[in-house]
Amino acid sequence: MSQPRQNRALVIVNTNFCSSDGDVVFGTRRGAKREAEQLSNVLSRLNYKVKLMHNKTAKEIEDLYQEECCCEHGDYFVSIISSHGEEGVIFGYDSEPVKLTRIFRILSSDKCPALTKIPKIFFIQACRGAEFDQGVLVECDSSEPEPDCFSDYLSIPPQTVVMFACSPGKGEPLTHQRRAKTFPFGHVAITGPRHSQRCSPSFTLCRLLAFLNVFGSMFLQALLKVLEGEERHLALNRLMTRINWEVAFCCQARGTYEGCKEMPCFVTNLLQEVFPFSA
């Protein structure tokens, strides 16, 4: 009797960055490597065959997804990307951008038939701009959406979920020359994010920073906590909502950026409930 195909996970973490002339363009992402290793270990325990890749160039990142198209997959494909970024883009080790739409195109039904019917789940830890969410006590806003801010994510392949560390919208993007920073944070929040509880949470928000310190990021640490606990048995949409709550109300920045918050969001075109981590 043949063995069932194993679920696959691709984890890409970039911690160091340089340009073609050797100059350091972005800051070192302390804490990201350890966090990625922890997540890889948890996914392995949940019966995923994990490929963990460190410090890959933009071209190498695209090639890794091309390789997944040639692999045998189980019931789910999970990918975690941890890097510097801006809206619609993550950066390779060489500080060159990779458009998320390019990754989605590689995994589209016509390019990658093997993954057409398999749920594809992305967790992306990267900044989406340079603004801070200062936090508020209470806010519930249903402002009109601006479709242009969201157009990149209409291109996700069928059966795909993409979860971001922070929310998108209008604002000035990061430039290649701007050095991204890391921030201390702690589990002492008493306020909520400014951009939580919106009826259209992914359209009209500022381009926001995602937080990271030497122990990891708010977002991926919340994911790790959920995967290690009983909440991993939840349906994926409920699991992601739990991560939203964990980041929104249990984490905030300290020090210079005291009180700043983060609000993850996710986009999905799944047509059914899935339980990818209920091993």
Backbone bond lengths (Angstrom), bond angles and torsions (degrees), N, CA, C in turn:
res aa  C-N    CA-C-N  psi(-1)  N-CA   C-N-CA  omega(-1)  CA-C   N-CA-C  phi
1 M - - - 1.465 - - 1.526 109.70 -
2 S 1.322 116.95 131.25 1.460 120.24 -178.29 1.520 110.97 -73.72
3 Q 1.338 115.17 147.41 1.455 120.80 178.48 1.532 109.83 -76.85
4 P 1.347 117.68 143.33 1.467 119.39 175.73 1.523 110.74 -63.26
5 R 1.308 116.18 147.25 1.460 120.21 178.95 1.525 110.01 -68.08
6 Q 1.323 115.03 142.12 1.463 120.92 -176.25 1.527 110.43 -87.69
7 N 1.334 115.23 141.09 1.466 119.74 172.13 1.524 109.42 -59.52
8 R 1.338 116.34 149.24 1.458 120.52 -178.90 1.524 110.60 -119.23
9 A 1.340 115.15 149.11 1.468 121.48 176.28 1.521 108.87 -136.88
10 L 1.315 116.26 133.99 1.462 122.98 175.85 1.523 107.95 -115.48
11 V 1.334 116.23 117.64 1.462 122.27 -179.23 1.525 107.78 -114.22
12 I 1.323 116.81 120.01 1.466 122.47 -179.75 1.516 108.14 -117.95
13 V 1.331 117.01 122.29 1.464 120.92 179.96 1.524 109.16 -129.97
14 N 1.309 116.41 122.69 1.463 122.59 175.48 1.519 108.81 -109.04
15 T 1.316 115.94 121.58 1.468 120.80 -178.19 1.522 112.66 -111.74
16 N 1.323 117.57 -27.22 1.466 122.41 -179.29 1.523 109.01 -121.85
17 F 1.330 116.21 148.84 1.456 120.62 -174.75 1.522 110.06 -140.70
18 C 1.326 116.10 139.48 1.458 120.52 174.19 1.516 108.14 -147.60
19 S 1.318 116.91 163.05 1.459 121.88 179.27 1.520 109.24 -97.91
20 S 1.325 116.53 178.90 1.463 121.05 -178.70 1.522 112.45 -63.47
21 D 1.338 117.21 -25.06 1.465 119.78 178.09 1.526 112.62 -94.46
22 G 1.332 116.53 8.29 1.461 120.50 175.47 1.511 115.40 90.30
23 D 1.331 117.79 -4.86 1.467 120.46 179.54 1.524 110.87 -71.93
24 V 1.330 115.97 145.10 1.460 121.01 174.73 1.522 107.94 -80.18
25 V 1.325 116.72 121.75 1.462 121.38 -174.99 1.522 111.19 -100.33
26 F 1.330 116.71 -45.59 1.454 122.13 179.89 1.520 109.59 -113.89
27 G 1.332 115.97 158.37 1.453 120.80 177.93 1.519 112.53 -70.49
28 T 1.333 116.20 155.38 1.460 122.02 175.65 1.523 109.65 -67.55
29 R 1.307 116.94 136.44 1.466 122.52 -177.40 1.528 109.16 -95.46
30 R 1.318 114.76 79.54 1.462 120.34 -179.70 1.528 109.79 -64.92
31 G 1.314 115.95 137.80 1.460 120.88 179.04 1.510 113.88 94.62
32 A 1.330 117.76 -19.75 1.463 120.57 -175.33 1.530 112.29 -70.95
33 K 1.337 117.37 -37.34 1.463 120.40 -177.89 1.520 111.10 -65.19
34 R 1.314 116.66 -48.70 1.471 121.07 -179.47 1.525 110.88 -60.40
35 E 1.301 116.07 -42.05 1.464 121.72 179.80 1.529 111.25 -62.40
36 A 1.327 116.81 -43.89 1.460 120.94 179.39 1.523 111.17 -63.96
37 E 1.320 116.67 -38.12 1.464 120.34 177.60 1.523 111.07 -65.47
38 Q 1.337 116.94 -39.58 1.463 120.59 177.61 1.527 110.83 -62.82
39 L 1.312 116.90 -44.71 1.459 120.57 179.45 1.527 111.42 -65.09
40 S 1.318 116.88 -38.60 1.464 120.52 177.92 1.519 111.06 -62.45
41 N 1.327 116.73 -41.27 1.462 120.60 178.90 1.521 111.40 -64.54
42 V 1.329 116.77 -41.72 1.467 120.39 179.31 1.527 110.40 -64.67
43 L 1.324 117.40 -44.76 1.459 120.33 179.11 1.526 111.58 -62.77
44 S 1.317 117.12 -36.03 1.467 120.41 176.27 1.520 110.82 -62.00
45 R 1.333 115.94 -41.39 1.468 119.67 178.39 1.528 111.83 -67.24
46 L 1.324 116.40 -23.40 1.463 120.98 178.82 1.529 111.47 -92.62
47 N 1.326 115.93 20.61 1.460 123.24 172.61 1.527 113.48 73.00
48 Y 1.326 116.61 32.31 1.459 120.96 172.01 1.520 109.44 -101.76
49 K 1.316 115.74 141.22 1.458 121.00 169.31 1.519 106.68 -86.48
50 V 1.334 116.85 110.71 1.462 121.62 -168.38 1.524 111.02 -103.14
51 K 1.316 115.68 132.42 1.464 122.29 170.54 1.526 107.17 -111.08
52 L 1.337 116.90 111.71 1.464 122.57 -179.35 1.524 108.85 -103.56
53 M 1.321 117.13 120.97 1.455 122.36 -175.40 1.524 110.03 -122.68
54 H 1.341 116.11 131.83 1.461 122.27 -177.81 1.528 110.72 -109.70
55 N 1.333 115.93 139.30 1.468 123.46 169.01 1.529 112.59 48.53
56 K 1.312 115.19 69.16 1.456 122.16 179.87 1.532 110.52 -106.36
57 T 1.323 115.56 142.05 1.458 120.51 177.58 1.531 109.89 -71.12
58 A 1.321 115.67 169.48 1.462 120.13 178.84 1.528 110.95 -57.66
59 K 1.322 117.01 -44.51 1.473 120.88 179.54 1.524 110.89 -64.80
60 E 1.321 117.47 -41.43 1.463 120.66 179.92 1.526 111.62 -65.12
61 I 1.329 117.07 -35.12 1.466 119.90 177.35 1.528 110.25 -63.26
62 E 1.319 116.96 -46.11 1.463 119.84 177.22 1.526 110.84 -60.38
63 D 1.329 116.71 -41.53 1.464 120.76 -179.44 1.525 111.73 -62.99
64 L 1.332 117.21 -36.22 1.468 120.49 179.06 1.525 111.16 -61.42
65 Y 1.323 116.77 -39.84 1.471 119.09 178.16 1.526 111.26 -73.18
66 Q 1.323 117.07 -32.74 1.463 119.53 174.03 1.525 110.29 -61.02
67 E 1.327 116.58 -40.89 1.465 120.95 179.80 1.524 111.65 -62.97
68 E 1.343 116.56 -35.11 1.464 119.37 179.82 1.525 111.60 -63.50
69 C 1.311 117.18 -27.43 1.461 120.58 179.32 1.525 111.89 -66.47
70 C 1.316 116.45 -20.78 1.465 121.26 -177.60 1.525 112.60 -99.07
71 C 1.327 117.48 0.07 1.468 121.69 -176.80 1.522 111.15 -92.73
72 E 1.321 115.44 159.16 1.459 121.14 171.63 1.522 108.54 -86.14
73 H 1.321 116.70 128.66 1.456 121.82 -174.59 1.519 110.95 -114.56
74 G 1.338 114.12 152.63 1.452 120.69 174.48 1.517 110.57 -86.95
75 D 1.328 116.04 -134.40 1.463 120.56 -176.16 1.524 113.35 -85.10
76 Y 1.358 117.57 -20.76 1.460 120.74 -175.39 1.526 110.15 -142.74
77 F 1.342 114.48 150.51 1.460 121.28 169.68 1.519 107.76 -123.81
78 V 1.338 116.49 125.04 1.462 122.60 -179.83 1.521 108.53 -117.26
79 S 1.326 116.87 137.36 1.459 120.63 173.96 1.521 109.56 -134.01
80 I 1.326 115.76 132.87 1.459 123.09 175.94 1.521 107.64 -116.61
81 I 1.323 116.62 125.29 1.463 121.94 177.11 1.517 108.24 -116.90
82 S 1.323 116.64 126.51 1.466 122.12 179.10 1.527 107.84 -128.09
83 S 1.331 116.20 111.10 1.464 119.87 -175.00 1.527 109.34 -163.78
84 H 1.330 116.51 179.54 1.456 120.36 166.78 1.526 108.18 -75.63
85 G 1.318 116.43 155.33 1.456 118.90 -179.80 1.509 112.55 -164.02
86 E 1.322 114.63 178.77 1.456 123.71 168.52 1.517 105.82 -147.94
87 E 1.319 118.00 -178.06 1.455 119.71 -172.35 1.528 112.07 -58.24
88 G 1.343 116.18 120.99 1.451 122.24 177.78 1.505 115.33 79.49
89 V 1.346 117.66 5.65 1.465 121.45 -171.47 1.520 110.36 -142.72
90 I 1.332 116.41 141.94 1.463 121.35 164.18 1.527 107.31 -121.47
91 F 1.342 115.98 154.68 1.461 119.92 -174.71 1.520 111.38 -105.76
92 G 1.346 114.91 139.31 1.446 120.92 174.57 1.517 111.53 -79.64
93 Y 1.327 115.53 173.82 1.465 122.56 177.45 1.526 111.54 -55.84
94 D 1.347 115.99 -30.21 1.464 121.34 -179.80 1.526 112.41 -85.43
95 S 1.343 116.71 10.26 1.470 123.98 179.86 1.520 113.23 66.21
96 E 1.332 117.27 13.30 1.461 121.45 175.22 1.528 109.27 -89.20
97 P 1.337 117.53 144.23 1.464 120.20 -176.53 1.525 113.03 -79.93
98 V 1.316 115.09 147.89 1.463 122.57 169.26 1.525 106.60 -120.27
99 K 1.310 117.31 116.54 1.459 119.67 177.28 1.524 109.68 -70.97
100 L 1.324 115.76 135.34 1.459 119.22 177.70 1.524 110.68 -62.65
101 T 1.325 116.98 -32.53 1.462 119.30 177.56 1.523 111.25 -61.63
102 R 1.330 117.17 -30.06 1.464 120.81 177.01 1.533 110.27 -66.90
103 I 1.333 116.85 -43.31 1.465 120.53 177.51 1.524 110.28 -63.14
104 F 1.336 116.62 -44.36 1.463 119.97 179.94 1.525 110.94 -62.59
105 R 1.331 116.47 -36.65 1.465 120.17 -179.94 1.528 110.63 -66.30
106 I 1.331 116.70 -39.15 1.466 120.45 178.36 1.520 110.83 -59.41
107 L 1.332 116.68 -35.83 1.465 121.79 -176.61 1.523 113.00 -95.73
108 S 1.319 117.69 9.67 1.463 120.92 -179.22 1.524 110.89 -68.72
109 S 1.313 116.41 163.85 1.466 121.36 -174.02 1.518 112.71 -60.00
110 D 1.333 118.00 -39.16 1.459 119.68 -178.11 1.517 112.49 -74.91
111 K 1.339 117.44 -29.66 1.461 120.85 -179.89 1.526 112.32 -87.92
112 C 1.332 116.68 -28.66 1.468 120.85 -173.48 1.529 110.08 -138.09
113 P 1.330 117.98 73.76 1.469 120.99 -178.45 1.530 113.30 -58.60
114 A 1.341 117.12 -29.25 1.465 120.29 -177.29 1.520 112.52 -61.94
115 L 1.336 117.06 -25.89 1.465 120.61 -177.29 1.527 113.04 -105.52
116 T 1.321 117.59 7.45 1.463 120.51 -173.46 1.522 112.51 -57.34
117 K 1.320 117.87 -47.29 1.468 121.76 -174.50 1.520 113.04 -97.81
118 I 1.322 117.04 2.86 1.468 121.31 -177.19 1.524 109.45 -97.17
119 P 1.339 118.85 128.70 1.466 119.99 175.40 1.524 111.44 -58.28
120 K 1.327 115.45 129.64 1.467 122.69 -179.81 1.527 107.41 -112.98
121 I 1.321 116.51 120.90 1.465 122.08 -169.67 1.521 108.96 -120.97
122 F 1.326 117.07 119.63 1.461 122.74 -179.05 1.523 110.43 -112.99
123 F 1.329 115.37 136.65 1.463 122.22 169.36 1.526 106.46 -121.15
124 I 1.329 117.44 118.63 1.461 121.28 -172.19 1.518 110.02 -118.79
125 Q 1.344 115.28 111.71 1.465 122.53 177.34 1.523 107.73 -100.30
126 A 1.319 115.57 98.65 1.466 121.18 179.92 1.515 108.31 -164.14
127 C 1.330 116.05 150.01 1.460 119.56 174.34 1.523 109.45 -65.01
128 R 1.338 115.15 152.97 1.461 120.72 175.93 1.525 110.28 -120.84
129 G 1.322 116.76 17.20 1.452 122.35 -179.35 1.509 109.86 162.02
130 A 1.338 116.93 -158.63 1.462 121.10 -172.97 1.520 113.28 -126.25
131 E 1.335 117.68 10.57 1.456 120.83 -178.16 1.524 110.79 -93.69
132 F 1.348 115.72 157.05 1.460 122.41 176.04 1.520 110.10 -105.36
133 D 1.336 115.96 144.81 1.460 122.07 169.15 1.518 106.96 -93.32
134 Q 1.332 117.20 108.80 1.464 121.63 -173.96 1.518 112.93 -77.05
135 G 1.323 118.26 -14.43 1.458 120.54 179.48 1.515 112.29 84.34
136 V 1.328 116.37 149.59 1.462 123.30 176.00 1.519 107.96 -141.02
137 L 1.325 116.04 163.46 1.458 119.30 178.08 1.521 110.99 -70.21
138 V 1.336 117.81 -49.72 1.460 122.14 179.90 1.517 107.63 -148.84
139 E 1.321 116.52 136.19 1.461 118.99 171.50 1.511 109.40 -156.54
140 C 1.323 116.59 135.12 1.466 122.09 173.21 1.515 106.98 -136.99
141 D 1.312 117.20 111.00 1.453 122.05 -169.00 1.515 108.86 -128.16
142 S 1.314 117.33 137.62 1.465 120.61 179.04 1.521 110.47 -126.16
143 S 1.320 116.67 50.66 1.459 120.92 -177.62 1.522 111.29 -65.60
144 E 1.341 116.03 158.84 1.456 121.04 -176.72 1.525 110.98 -67.40
145 P 1.327 119.03 138.47 1.458 121.35 -179.42 1.518 112.47 -73.23
146 E 1.336 115.25 157.14 1.455 122.34 172.40 1.517 107.07 -117.51
147 P 1.340 119.00 99.50 1.460 121.61 -170.31 1.515 114.41 -56.36
148 D 1.341 119.54 -31.46 1.459 120.87 -178.13 1.516 112.16 -59.53
149 C 1.330 117.67 -31.14 1.460 121.20 -178.72 1.515 111.61 -68.32
150 F 1.328 116.23 -17.07 1.462 120.40 -171.49 1.517 112.54 -115.08
151 S 1.341 117.14 -0.10 1.451 120.58 -169.30 1.518 113.09 -62.51
152 D 1.337 118.52 -31.59 1.462 120.82 -179.32 1.521 111.63 -59.17
153 Y 1.322 116.93 -31.45 1.459 120.28 -171.48 1.514 112.61 -94.32
154 L 1.344 116.68 0.97 1.450 119.39 169.33 1.522 110.32 -75.65
155 S 1.335 117.03 -7.82 1.460 121.49 -176.58 1.522 113.00 -94.91
156 I 1.336 118.46 4.88 1.461 118.32 -178.42 1.522 109.70 -64.50
157 P 1.342 117.76 145.33 1.460 120.66 -178.52 1.524 111.29 -65.79
158 P 1.337 118.13 164.64 1.461 120.36 173.95 1.527 111.12 -57.81
159 Q 1.317 115.22 151.37 1.462 122.00 176.97 1.527 112.05 58.99
160 T 1.318 117.15 47.07 1.465 121.42 -175.08 1.523 110.70 -129.80
161 V 1.339 115.32 142.44 1.460 122.66 171.64 1.521 107.38 -125.99
162 V 1.330 117.06 133.08 1.462 121.85 176.88 1.521 107.72 -124.31
163 M 1.335 117.16 121.89 1.458 121.28 178.24 1.520 109.10 -114.92
164 F 1.331 116.04 130.53 1.458 122.78 -176.80 1.519 110.20 -108.91
165 A 1.333 115.69 149.67 1.462 120.80 178.50 1.513 112.00 -65.55
166 C 1.330 117.57 -30.01 1.465 120.65 -178.58 1.513 108.86 -146.86
167 S 1.338 115.68 171.99 1.453 121.26 -169.47 1.521 112.30 -95.09
168 P 1.352 117.48 156.28 1.456 122.15 -176.67 1.509 112.60 -98.13
169 G 1.350 116.64 -168.96 1.452 122.64 173.13 1.510 111.54 141.45
170 K 1.327 117.14 -150.28 1.463 121.19 -177.71 1.518 110.20 -82.08
171 G 1.337 115.78 158.73 1.456 119.82 175.83 1.509 111.38 144.92
172 E 1.318 116.90 172.21 1.453 121.88 179.85 1.518 109.58 -82.61
173 P 1.339 119.21 126.18 1.457 121.20 179.11 1.517 111.50 -72.26
174 L 1.328 115.32 158.96 1.457 120.23 172.24 1.520 109.41 -67.74
175 T 1.324 117.49 147.65 1.456 121.47 172.61 1.518 108.79 -100.35
176 H 1.317 116.29 165.28 1.464 120.59 178.41 1.523 111.35 -61.41
177 Q 1.329 116.58 -28.11 1.458 119.09 -174.86 1.530 112.94 -84.35
178 R 1.320 116.91 -15.00 1.461 118.71 -177.11 1.522 109.78 -77.75
179 R 1.311 116.25 127.81 1.458 120.43 -179.19 1.524 109.01 -84.93
180 A 1.311 116.27 117.66 1.460 119.62 177.57 1.519 109.65 -73.06
181 K 1.325 116.06 149.28 1.457 121.41 -176.01 1.522 110.86 -113.03
182 T 1.323 115.38 163.93 1.454 120.37 170.85 1.511 108.16 -110.93
183 F 1.325 116.13 155.31 1.448 121.02 -171.03 1.518 110.29 -134.23
184 P 1.347 117.60 139.54 1.454 119.42 172.48 1.514 109.93 -72.21
185 F 1.324 116.53 146.88 1.452 119.38 174.08 1.513 109.16 -148.32
186 G 1.310 115.25 165.68 1.456 119.49 -177.33 1.508 111.11 -150.09
187 H 1.327 116.52 171.63 1.455 122.13 -178.63 1.519 109.29 -96.17
188 V 1.342 115.96 66.44 1.459 120.46 -175.67 1.529 110.72 -132.38
189 A 1.325 117.44 21.72 1.457 119.71 -171.59 1.521 111.95 -72.25
190 I 1.330 115.28 139.28 1.456 120.40 170.75 1.527 110.11 -123.85
191 T 1.315 117.90 -2.95 1.458 121.91 177.23 1.515 109.44 -113.07
192 G 1.330 115.50 164.81 1.450 120.73 174.56 1.508 110.40 -103.25
193 P 1.346 117.88 163.44 1.454 120.61 176.62 1.519 110.36 -65.57
194 R 1.323 115.65 150.29 1.457 120.15 178.85 1.517 111.12 -61.56
195 H 1.336 116.87 -28.88 1.456 119.94 -171.13 1.523 112.88 -106.89
196 S 1.333 118.38 22.14 1.459 120.15 174.96 1.520 110.22 -86.34
197 Q 1.326 115.89 162.11 1.459 123.15 173.49 1.522 113.52 60.80
198 R 1.325 117.80 32.76 1.461 119.56 174.86 1.522 109.31 -93.07
199 C 1.330 115.91 150.41 1.456 119.46 177.93 1.524 111.40 -71.82
200 S 1.330 117.00 -28.80 1.466 120.59 176.76 1.523 107.80 -126.01
201 P 1.335 117.85 75.65 1.458 121.05 -166.02 1.509 115.09 -70.47
202 S 1.318 119.69 -11.87 1.457 119.34 -173.78 1.517 113.51 -110.70
203 F 1.336 118.79 15.22 1.452 119.19 -173.50 1.518 114.15 -111.19
204 T 1.321 120.01 -52.95 1.462 120.57 -160.98 1.514 112.89 -112.93
205 L 1.299 118.04 27.29 1.450 121.19 -175.88 1.521 111.01 -97.30
206 C 1.328 116.80 164.27 1.462 121.06 175.27 1.521 110.13 -67.83
207 R 1.316 117.21 156.14 1.466 121.16 173.23 1.516 107.10 -75.77
208 L 1.310 116.35 115.51 1.454 120.22 -164.40 1.518 113.03 -112.56
209 L 1.328 113.93 155.61 1.457 122.49 174.44 1.524 110.82 -80.85
210 A 1.325 116.21 149.63 1.461 122.70 171.10 1.526 107.63 -107.45
211 F 1.328 116.86 140.03 1.461 121.39 -172.03 1.529 112.22 -92.97
212 L 1.343 114.27 143.88 1.464 122.23 179.11 1.518 108.32 -148.56
213 N 1.346 117.27 139.54 1.464 120.20 169.90 1.520 109.04 -135.42
214 V 1.331 117.44 -169.31 1.465 120.70 -173.65 1.521 111.90 -66.20
215 F 1.327 118.10 -16.64 1.459 121.34 179.52 1.523 112.47 -95.83
216 G 1.329 117.08 -6.34 1.452 120.65 -179.42 1.515 111.43 127.98
217 S 1.323 115.90 -166.89 1.462 122.16 -177.28 1.521 110.77 -106.39
218 M 1.331 115.84 154.69 1.462 119.82 175.50 1.528 110.76 -55.18
219 F 1.320 115.74 -47.37 1.460 121.76 -172.35 1.527 112.69 -67.92
220 L 1.322 117.36 -53.85 1.461 119.55 -176.22 1.519 112.13 -73.14
221 Q 1.335 118.24 -26.60 1.459 119.43 173.13 1.526 110.36 -67.25
222 A 1.329 117.05 -36.31 1.468 120.13 175.60 1.523 110.53 -66.55
223 L 1.327 117.25 -41.33 1.464 120.85 175.53 1.518 110.66 -60.41
224 L 1.328 117.06 -45.02 1.459 121.52 179.45 1.525 110.91 -59.60
225 K 1.323 116.50 -44.26 1.467 120.88 -179.93 1.526 111.16 -60.49
226 V 1.320 116.54 -42.98 1.461 120.64 -179.50 1.527 110.87 -66.85
227 L 1.324 117.56 -42.77 1.465 120.59 -178.38 1.521 112.27 -68.26
228 E 1.319 117.11 -26.15 1.467 120.40 179.06 1.525 112.27 -85.71
229 G 1.326 117.51 -12.26 1.461 121.32 -177.12 1.516 112.53 -106.87
230 E 1.317 115.39 -174.92 1.457 121.24 -178.59 1.528 112.28 -69.83
231 E 1.346 116.90 -18.04 1.468 119.53 -179.89 1.524 112.56 -66.25
232 R 1.326 117.52 -13.25 1.464 119.59 178.27 1.529 111.37 -62.66
233 H 1.337 117.14 -19.68 1.462 121.02 -179.51 1.526 112.62 -81.09
234 L 1.327 117.91 -5.61 1.464 121.05 -179.62 1.525 111.17 -70.23
235 A 1.325 115.36 156.48 1.464 119.86 168.57 1.525 108.90 -59.98
236 L 1.326 116.97 151.10 1.463 120.84 -169.56 1.526 112.80 -58.42
237 N 1.338 118.19 -42.46 1.468 118.77 -178.85 1.523 111.44 -64.33
238 R 1.331 118.00 -36.22 1.463 120.80 177.43 1.528 110.61 -72.14
239 L 1.323 116.49 -36.99 1.463 120.33 177.84 1.528 110.46 -62.27
240 M 1.326 116.87 -43.05 1.464 120.23 180.00 1.525 111.49 -68.92
241 T 1.323 117.05 -35.74 1.464 119.68 175.17 1.519 110.80 -63.73
242 R 1.319 116.83 -36.64 1.464 120.86 176.30 1.529 110.56 -63.78
243 I 1.326 117.53 -40.54 1.467 120.78 176.32 1.526 109.90 -62.24
244 N 1.328 116.96 -42.90 1.469 120.16 176.08 1.523 111.06 -53.90
245 W 1.325 116.22 -48.61 1.471 120.90 -178.45 1.526 110.39 -62.47
246 E 1.316 116.70 -43.06 1.467 121.21 -177.41 1.527 110.71 -60.93
247 V 1.326 116.64 -46.00 1.465 120.32 -179.67 1.525 110.86 -70.70
248 A 1.330 116.58 -41.29 1.462 120.77 -174.26 1.519 112.67 -66.63
249 F 1.331 117.43 -40.34 1.457 119.79 -169.82 1.526 114.80 -115.42
250 C 1.309 118.21 -7.91 1.470 120.03 -179.47 1.523 112.84 -113.64
251 C 1.316 118.09 -1.26 1.467 120.97 -178.23 1.521 110.64 -134.58
252 Q 1.330 115.82 142.74 1.457 121.52 168.39 1.522 108.90 -158.82
253 A 1.330 115.21 159.30 1.460 120.24 -178.06 1.520 110.88 -73.44
254 R 1.338 115.18 154.50 1.456 122.66 174.19 1.523 109.29 -119.31
255 G 1.347 115.20 -178.16 1.459 120.40 175.65 1.512 112.12 68.51
256 T 1.335 116.04 -136.02 1.463 121.75 -176.68 1.521 111.89 -56.72
257 Y 1.319 116.78 -34.46 1.461 121.35 -175.90 1.526 111.05 -106.09
258 E 1.327 115.47 34.59 1.465 123.00 -179.04 1.528 111.36 -47.50
259 G 1.329 115.10 126.52 1.458 120.49 174.73 1.506 115.67 89.51
260 C 1.333 118.78 -9.84 1.463 119.77 179.34 1.523 110.17 -67.70
261 K 1.310 115.39 145.98 1.458 122.09 -172.04 1.532 111.43 -118.73
262 E 1.331 114.03 178.11 1.460 120.96 176.95 1.523 107.89 -144.01
263 M 1.322 117.26 141.94 1.460 121.41 179.84 1.517 110.47 -131.83
264 P 1.345 117.97 102.06 1.461 119.82 176.10 1.531 110.98 -64.77
265 C 1.314 116.04 164.58 1.465 120.91 172.91 1.518 108.04 -151.65
266 F 1.324 116.24 161.06 1.461 118.33 178.07 1.522 111.00 -139.88
267 V 1.332 114.12 154.10 1.459 124.04 -179.98 1.521 106.85 -122.81
268 T 1.330 117.66 135.88 1.463 119.13 -177.76 1.521 111.06 -144.29
269 N 1.321 116.21 146.26 1.455 120.88 166.58 1.524 110.75 -126.70
270 L 1.330 116.77 24.12 1.460 120.86 173.31 1.525 109.90 -62.01
271 L 1.314 115.93 147.60 1.463 121.23 -178.09 1.520 112.60 -108.77
272 Q 1.347 116.78 2.43 1.453 120.03 179.73 1.517 108.96 -152.69
273 E 1.343 115.69 162.47 1.459 119.20 174.51 1.521 109.47 -71.78
274 V 1.329 116.23 140.68 1.463 120.97 177.13 1.522 108.69 -131.20
275 F 1.322 115.17 154.13 1.461 122.41 -177.18 1.530 108.44 -128.78
276 P 1.334 117.47 71.09 1.466 120.77 -169.29 1.519 115.21 -72.17
277 F 1.334 118.58 -16.00 1.466 120.28 -174.75 1.520 112.52 -118.23
278 S 1.317 116.89 13.69 1.460 120.96 -177.73 1.519 110.30 -90.05
279 A 1.337 116.08 60.72 1.472 121.13 -178.32 1.521 110.19 -83.29
